[in-house]
Amino acid sequence: MNKTFRKYIDRSMEIITCSLLMVMVIVTSWQVISRYILNNPSSLTGEFLRFSLIWFSLLAGAYVVGKKSHIAITFLSNRIKSEQKKRGFEVIVQASFALLATIMVMGGAKAVSLTMAQISPSLNLPMGYVYLSLPVAGVVIFLYCLLNVLDLLSSKSLHAQENS
């Protein structure tokens, strides 16, 4: 169950972030063409790219948490030799990410409610949709933290069974 759910979240995050990145490349290309070749720059592309970069960054960051591939965390974890200390470090890391995710969800929800009436100048989009990236990414990070801790606990119980 745990592995199936993780695969579903991983695949969803891969599809969403890759699609968003692809759209951003296309929009950036259009922006360059419209500005320098057609001499008629689009007013929508800059704002769209700013908003989509926010979503992309937060969702990609959540995916990195799920893969346990954050470069600074991996660097520190690889320096720890003792398996027991590595597990303790991993628990601290996951608890820290879970705390961050909780703050993102709570603060993001408040930001969404405060900014839903504000309209972006070019896209005429409620700004709450931009801030919605915070609680969405926070929920994904929190789910990944739960899955990571469950994996840690199941590997610990497997390790204990092997030793007995």
C-alpha angles and dihedrals in degrees: 000000000000093000093045092051091047091050090051093051092043093050092046092050091047093051094045097046095042092048091048091049091049091051090048091054091050093048091047090051090050090049091054093046094047093046103042105024103031095031088221109104117204115239093204100058099067094052092043091052093049092051095043091048089057091052093043094050095049095044093045089049090053090050090052090053089053092050091045087230102129102141098224093045092047090049092054095042092052090056093059111091103185115082091214092052090047090055091049091049090049091052090052091048093049092046089051092050090047090053091049090048091051091051090048092052096045097040093040093052090052091047091050093052092047096048103038090097093051112092123208112240101233106027096034087224123149106254088225088077090060092049090047086080089075099061093037092053089042092056091048092049091049092050090050090050090053091049092047092051091047089051090049092050094046092049089049092052091047089050090050091050091051091053094051 
